[in-house]
Amino acid sequence: MQSLLTGDPGCCNITYGGWVSAGAYANAYGAPNNGVIGMRDVGNEFTVNQVWGYMEKATHTGGCGWDWGFRADMLFGTDGQDTQAFGSWTALSPNAWDNAWDTSADYGSALPQLYAEVAVNDLKVKMGHFYTILGYEVVPATGNFFTSHSYSMYFGEPFTHTGVLAEYALFENLTVWGGWVQGWDTAFDNPRGSNDFLGGIRAPLLDAATLTWALDFGHDDLTGDDRFLQSIVVDVDVTQRLNYVLQSDWGQVKNVGSSEWYSVNNYLFYTINDCWKLGTRLEWFRDADGIRVPPAAGVPGEYWELTCGVNWQPLANVMFRPELRYDWSNGVGVAPFDGGAEDDQFSGGFDLIVTF
């Protein structure tokens, strides 16, 4: 996973900063919608994807003693609508919480994180609204190599949770997580009555390989559904310059809204030097019941995508990310590209990230 350094230390060990990510994404058909390409569905126009600001006091104990901290993030842009959480629904207020913060058909705002944290020796406990530990790709543009996202991340995984999550460093390279959350992408209230366990482990396989296994399972009182999702990520440094990542997800929802989905994701990155890096992503995503990826409408479907890109970092706080992508699918009820006319698509785009 790639990241740009952001933020400056302030008083009381508080850091703050952010970034702006803006660019364009288009398809070969010239259609105004890029189809089922998560967060890059707006086609053939320049968009501001993320205007992001954060403030954080990270906890540091050095393995001995205690500390407290917090984190607050604010996001505006085309990615804002996709990152919003859900709050209480009433007839007078159908979009409580940040789900209501949309400024247009394409732009909106969100609070991706708002939590407090307490650390005692090697144990950290965060309480509030925070990112998921499932999967490989993340919402912040600074945490991904590609400007577009995988089917696994966008259609198969939650972005955030609200609840309590503990993290314990058993050894230097062995970490475990465990906690209670209110389902997926929820706000501080719990109108659906969701109760989930979220946990996982990160462990070394070899000197140059790391395994991360995470899972979420629970129940939704509003629908009566039981859900389960596990994610496996294997990160291998093949050489000093070549890095390979394998990700696999498997999810199920049973009872009222039964569905099953699973995927295999392959990433290969090659670092040329401090300024240039090459990457490719090959993915297969199976929507076994036609529920996860619209507009499948209950018809099982399979989706593939091959994405190739470049990261150019001319300055420490500037990143340029162009990419080309080919998607194809079969078995869906309605073709997902070119306004429902095609089952494959060439597309591409770029974004420029400036951190501050």
Buried (B, 14 or more C-beta within 10 A) or exposed (E): BBEBEBBEEEEEEBBBBBBBBBBBBBBBBEBEBBBBBBBBBBBBEEBBBBBBBBBBBBBEBEEEEEBEBBBBBBBBBBBBBBBBBBBBEEEEEEEBBBBEBBEEEBBBBBBBBBBBBBBEEBEBBBBBBBBBBBBBBBBBBBBBBBBBBBBBBBBBBBBBBBBBBBBBBEEEEEBBBBBBBBBBBBBBEBBBEBBBEBBBBBBEEEEEBBBBBBBBBBBBEEBEBBBBBBBBBBBBBEEEEEBBBBBBBBBBBEEEEEBBBBBBBBBBBBBEEEEEBBBBBBBBBBBBBBBBBBBBEEBBBBBBBBBBBBBBBEEEBEBBBBBEBBBBBEBBBBBBBBEBEBBBBEBBBBBBBBBE
